[in-house]
Every structure is written in C-alpha cells, then in structure tokens.
C-alpha cells in the first residue's frame, strides 16, 4: 500500500466526489461484466489469480471475487 491511513481516507473521499468519474465508470463496467471477465480467464484446473486493481478499499476487486465464487 502506497498511502498511509490519512492518505487512504483522502483517496476514498476523492473517489466519491461527483467530479471524479473513473471509479464509478470502472465499477459500472465490472458490475456488468465481472462474470464474463472471470469466465474468459478461468481455465478449469489452472488456479485463478486475481490482482488488486489499485489503491483504495478493494471494493471493485470484490466484484471479481464474487464472480469467481459463482463459477
């Protein structure tokens, strides 16, 4: 993690501002496509590896993990 506690809190606050659209856009894409994304990389006997998508609360990564759990 690159931010200290204060930096992490500030980053989370910034991403929730109406002017900061990337987080909302990424979340919407993942909500709509998480199953397809996971299905396209899951290969039976091979372990599925999920990489954290960036700084923050990992809420978007949870969307991919939930899709993987449904497989």
Secondary structure, 3 states (H helix, E strand, C coil): CCCCHHHHHHHHHHHCCCCCCHHHHHHHHHHHHHHHHHHHHCCCCCCCCCCCCCCCCCHHHHHHHHHHHHC
